[in-house]
């Protein structure tokens, strides 16, 4: 018997048999119990938007949405939006987004995404996301870096943004300045 | 004959006006800069704790576009980088080395990469940056005097300074307003229809090198960059 035929027969039996309807009810209860036994989400949150300054004050913002449950941070989205700027970039992209955990205070690298596509928005683009949903320990962070590119008569240049940091443990955001590009992924 | 002379005068006038406009707004950009050492300071929102107004200072030792060192002298309070942190960039062919010096461990770590483009220490650290700024349609270029704070070393004559002023108007935007709130720009009034960002850049008109920069949002100063010392090598 084909699996489709079996399914049809099974559904028909369910509809016709009171006894089986009882089984159906029990099965539904079991399914409900399974769902209820899962960790209950305590809260869903978004980290404060990090928009470090630049000479045009509009080079990029990031944030992270997540929920906390059972001692974990369930990261749902890593958001970013960027821009070219006054006298600045011809194009920009998210260089990378990285997940980190702090099991004993020091950072342990978990995963990296990127680079994203080059973009040319001249004012803030809409928010984009990068990466996939992941469950991390509660004490975890996501970091971002943007990369910019331009060329003119004096050469073919690139540079990078400050590093944006988002901490799930206390729902804070921070930035590190003075950093050149790292984790180079080609120009 | 009079007609020919009149046409000639008209043509010369047009050429003269064009030349004046070009010399006002466009400057022959040097393709390369000489080696220099610069100490500069940035004051602005997001540099203090929790987005408030603060100060940071750096030293840039620029040998050429492919070899420079940037050192953090005074980090912004908003960041966790230590004073004395230093990044050196060296490009050789397509190979790039970025060397980070950590003042805490006194150790260097090296990252190697490959590419055709050259990494800048800052977006403005290239000769073409000023040309891009003053090429904007709203830019006006004015003569100005030497900024009071800058200390010059190794210059055979006092540079000619110019000021580029330009502004941008954009409609109220929720995300940007949130960013302003985070930066605790307390004196900024609520956005009604538009925000006006005004930028003033003072630059060395021979090197095309920025020495001072002020950025205003609706006439509130939000960022100020000042070169404190510039020494030609």
Interface residues (C-beta under 8 A of the other chain):
Chain A: X48 X49 X51 X52 X53 X54 X55 X56 X57 X58 X61 X81 X85 X86 X87 X88 X89 X123 X124 X148 X149 X150 X151 X152 X153 X154 X155 X156 X157 X158 X159 X162 X174 X175 X176 X177 X178 X179 X180 X181 X182 X183 X184 X186 X187
Chain B: X29 X30 X31 X32 X44 X45 X46 X47 X56 X58 X65 X70 X72 X75 X76 X78 X79 X80 X81 X85 X87 X89 X96 X98 X111 X113 X114 X115 X116 X117 X118 X119 X120 X121 X122 X123 X124 X126 X127 X128 X129 X130 X131 X132 X133 X136 X166 X168 X170 X173 X175 X176 X178 X179 X182 X183 X197 X199 X213 X215 X217 X222 X223 X225
